[in-house]
Amino acid sequence: RMTIRLRAAIVAHVLSAQPRSIAAFSLGELTSRLGGDAVRVSSTITAVVDTLVPDVALLSGMTAITAILDWRLTLVAGGVIPLYALTARFRNAGVRDAQQRARTCSGELTAFATDLLARLPAVHVFDRARDEASRYQQVSSRAARAEVAAVNAGARFAPVTETLPGLCLATALVAGTVEVTSGRLTLGGFLVFLAYLSSLTGPIRSLTRLSGTIARGSASRDRIAELLRLPPLRPAP
């Protein structure tokens, strides 16, 4: 339903925009933005609604519990969070750029295919089928390479994000051993702390994946926003 409403809003705005501004976009490019970009933006919004609130609530509650158990260990374990944020920042910057290129190439492919089908009779008349097929393959290959580059932009940081939870637990284990040895924390309390700390890795990983989803959707958001910024057609006085 969200995708339907978004597409309806885009179409309504395009229909009321100045024809000269609409002419700057090819039919295939408009189709690409109404299709793939609208779906991606809707999926991103759905992911944010379904993931952000419950994970933030769970993360906040578990953090409060661990702080009550031992605030020193909670601070030590929380030192890994800036590393998550730093990794996500570098990854998302690369993902946004790569996704922008991928969506642009996808739009070019849709535009070329739409134009090719529209002039199909002329292609046959002038015996250009072989040449047009070759051109389509080139444009399609460029779009495929851009999509692969977009996937790789996020995947190259996966080993880092998968290592950070283990680093967090290892740091807490060392610091907790010191706490138990010094008598500031009982062994039972330390084991309970580790159990709660382990449950925090799930929401943190989920939020990290969500940030990547938002970064991928931002390219489609920008492409749709470009359409929504088109100047409206002023009614004649």
C-alpha positions, -999 to +999 in steps of 0.1 A: +000+000+000+028+024+008+043+018-027+010+025-043+005+057-024+040+068-031+036+061-068+003+079-069+018+110-052+047+110-077+024+107-107+001+134-094+031+158-090+045+149-124+011+155-140+010+190-124+046+199-132+058+222-160+060+202-192+094+217-200+108+203-167+093+169-173+108+168-208+143+167-193+136+131-183+132+103-208+102+080-206+124+051-195+139+072-167+105+082-154+094+046-155+125+035-136+119+060-108+082+051-106+092+014-105+123+003-088+131+035-069+096+038-055+097+002-043+131+006-027+120+037-008+089+020+004+109-010+015+134+012+034+106+030+052+090-003+062+123-017+074+128+014+096+094+012+111+096-026+117+132-026+131+142+008+146+117+011+174+117-024+188+155-027+185+162+006+201+138-002+229+154-036+235+189-021+233+180+006+258+164-018+283+193-043+281+218-015+285+200-002+316+201-037+331+238-042+325+245-008+339+226-018+371+246-050+373+280-033+368+283+002+353+321-001+349+318-032+326+289-015+308+312+014+299+340-009+288+316-029+266+301+003+253+335+014+240+328-009+209+298+012+199+318+041+184+337+015+163+303+003+150+293+039+142+327+046+125+324+015+104+288+023+094+298+058+084+325+047+060+304+019+047+273+040+042+292+067+023+305+041-001+271+024-004+253+057-012+277+066-040+277+031-054+239+028-052+235+062-069+256+049-098+237+017-099+203+034-100+215+058-127+227+029-148+194+010-142+175+041-153+196+043-185+189+007-192+152+011-188+153+043-209+172+025-237+149-005-236+118+017-238+132+037-267+143+006-285+108-010-283+092+023-294+113+023-326+112-014-333+096-011-367+124+013-378+150-011-365+137-038-388+133-015-418+169-004-416+182-038-406+197-025-373+187-055-351+222-068-346+236-034-338+208-025-314+212-059-296+249-052-292+242-017-278+216-032-254+241-057-242+266-030-235+242-009-215+229-040-197+265-050-188+272-016-175+241-017-152+251-052-140+286-041-131+272-011-112+248-033-092+277-057-084+298-027-073+270-015-051+268-049-034+305-051-029+305-016-014+286-029+016+299-064+017+336-054+022+328-041+057+310-073+067+341-089+083+346-059+105+310-058+117+310-095+124+343-092+145+331-063+167+307-084+189+335-109+196+358-080+205+331-066+228+327-099+247+365-104+249+370-069+263+342-075+288+356-109+298+390-094+306+376-064+325+351-087+343+379-110+354+396-080+370+363-069+386+358-104+401+394-107+412+392-073+430+360-083+448+338-056+432+317-082+414+307-117+422+313-146+398+275-152+396+269-115+389+296-116+362+280-146+345+246-128+345+262-097+331+278-117+302+244-133+295+227-099+291+257-085+272+254-114+247+218-105+241+228-070+231+247-082+200+215-091+182+199-056+183+233-039+175+238-061+144+202-054+134+206-017+137+239-019+117+222-037+089+194-012+091+218+017+085+230-001+054+195-005+042+189+032+047+221+040+028+209+019-001+175+035-001+189+070+000+199+069-036+164+061-047+151+087-023+172+114-039+160+103-074+123+105-063+129+138-045+143+152-078+109+146-094+090+160-065+111+192-067+100+199-102+082+233-105+044+231-107+025+243-137+011+277-128-025+281-139-032+307-166-044+340-152 
